[in-house]
Amino acid sequence: MDSRSVTVDYQEAESLLGGPAVGRLLLAGVDPDGRQWVAGVSKASPGLPEDCFFLPSQGRVAGEWIETTSGFRLKKAPQFVDVRDPASDEFTSDRGGFCLNSGGEVTRYEG
């Protein structure tokens, strides 16, 4: 989310969502046990905004954050858009997911 460079030891790190690859958004962090993890989030499919990296997941609002059922806690972008009707704190669609910008912030939910 902060555009830092990350050195990844792939012998030790857990790779999620298919891992990093050219054209994917790389998310990285450390789990509560101190293990490094990385996740590669792919560009969105047709019909979604061009600048959307799509993270398929359910989740819920936690203040300025989205806590996903896939284990990520991501900051909402200042321009976050919730297209559900009616809006609530839960994102429960089995086919839904979150659009992330290139900084790793959630810009919208597609359900």
C-alpha angles and dihedrals in degrees: 000000000000100000094243123156113250127201110212125198100205090194088065108024125089112233116214132188093014095309129249123333138156110290095021128111109244118220117187137177148135123265123225089268092057096254117140118235133188131193130190114211115200128223114267125268124249113296095041126092115285093239094052122118101195121222109187106215147111120240150143140249117260104180108286091353138077116219108203126206087232089068104261125126107201131179118243113241116241088249094048111160124200108198096182120113111244103019118224138161092265128077103196109157113130088215097039133105147160130269112222125197123225089273092058095251121137110249100173147347121238114197 
